[in-house]
Amino acid sequence: MRIFLIFFLFIFVTLPAWAQSSSTNGYLKIEPVVGMERVQKIEPTPHSKTRFIYGLRLNYGPPIFSAEAEITQGKDSESFPGQSLSIEETVTNAMLGVRSSLNFGGILQWYLRAGGHGRKSEYSKTLSGVTTTREPSIYLSPYAGTGLSINLLNAFSLNAGYTVIFTGRPKGSDREYQTTLGFSVRI
């Protein structure tokens, strides 16, 4: 884990030098992220749930190997009237990693991404009119994904992506999936 962090720090510190030595513009990309996240729930029984997420992603560096940072937030609620139970969860996800993109004719771009993912959650459970709130500790896990970008007018892109977060929680259900659709603006 220490080697992984040192590698990321090295890449992040040296990217400005790489960016200045190249004649290509557009090393900073800002993308709003809007999508759906499929997660595993364990209360009241194990099941899957899809929730809406929104956030922001930044990419910095040459397309073949760039640093990326992303922060998203999602909220979902479920009601189980037969058990007088309702559950709300608010989740903030942060990702820091690398991305490698291949450009096909200047119009289509395919990318791979990988890195570390952190999650902060807050659960609110109401059972028979009594509400309890808990905030589990922040946990870290790796992620990997792929996606496509279609360039429009050399300044805007439409983006679609699929990312797998390898959470390891709960046991036996160790992956969460994010599908996203968005656009980016080159600065």
Beta strands, then each sheet from edge to edge (+ up, - down):
strand 1: 28-41
strand 2: 47-60
strand 3: 66-80
strand 4: 85-104
strand 5: 108-127
strand 6: 130-134
strand 7: 139-152
strand 8: 156-166
strand 9: 175-186
sheet 1: 6+ 5- 4+ 3- 2+ 1- 9+ 8- 7+
end
